[in-house]
């Protein structure tokens, strides 16, 4: 079952369902979240989840115990367990696909 992810600052929402990560689900919905390595090590994508819980597709995502306790997540390797509210001020909309049939 999918979960609704809400970007608190922008008010945008998208559905995320494992095995898609939060980052992948955002991209499918046309939302660009900051990312680089996409494997849980570089921390480019780190953001605060002010509500909800996730689990990770890797054993040791690059977060400290304190960051996890404070609610920070790495969307590139996180899968939503519940509805989520995340803070990602640098999020943006992906360009709409170009039509090739005109
Ligand atoms: S993109 Fe590198 S940790 Fe998420």
Boltz pocket constraint, residues with backbone or C-beta under 6 A from the ligand:
constraints:
  - pocket:
      binder: B
      contacts: [[A, 34], [A, 35], [A, 36], [A, 37], [A, 38], [A, 39], [A, 40], [A, 41], [A, 42], [A, 43], [A, 44], [A, 45], [A, 46], [A, 62], [A, 74], [A, 75], [A, 76], [A, 77]]
      max_distance: 6.0
